[in-house]
């Protein structure tokens, strides 16, 4: 009786982890989609390296999303060991993708090639001038 209750509790815990992982995956897919949509409305050419990194992150997200139904099947068959291993691998993959998306978001201002960035907005130029004033006054 004790082993049956312990196994049922493990299955329930693993299913909660799987559901949370599904939510995290959906959130990251939403972020990746938002980045992709913003890049489509940028005037000029999008930096190839940035686009490639976003594409790779999206491919990894798709693979992560494909593992979730497999984990669910393992849980339905009450296979605790393989379910746990699948969730751990998926969590590591999700953490890696999350870091990649974070780096991609940080690189978003560099979205355009250098030749396209020469046309800076007036607001950006004012901020740059403001930063340079204290240095000029000290000299």
Phi, psi and omega in degrees: 000317181298316181296322179295317179293320179296316179296319179297321179292320178296317179298316180296318179296315180296324178293323175296318177299317180298318179295319179294319178298324178295319179295315180298318179298317178297319179296318179292323176298320178296317178296316180296320178296319179298316178298317180296317180296318179297323181293334180287338183258011178277132177284137183100186182269140178277140179302128183298319181296319179297315180297320180296316179298318178295319178298318178295318178297320179294320177299318178294323177296320178297315178299320178297315179298328179287337180282336185297316176296328178294319177296319179299319178296318178299320178293321178297327178274006176060037179265092187293312186298308182292327177296315180298315180297319178296319179293319179297315177299317181293323178294319177297319180295318180296320179296318179296315180295321179299317177296318179297316179296323177298314178297322179296318178296321178295326180277357183303321177298337178269017184305322182270153174297160181305321182296330180277338182280353181294337178268087182273154179289152178301325180297318179295318180296322178296319178297319179296318179294321180296321179293328184278338183303310181300323179295319181293323183290329181286332184284000000 
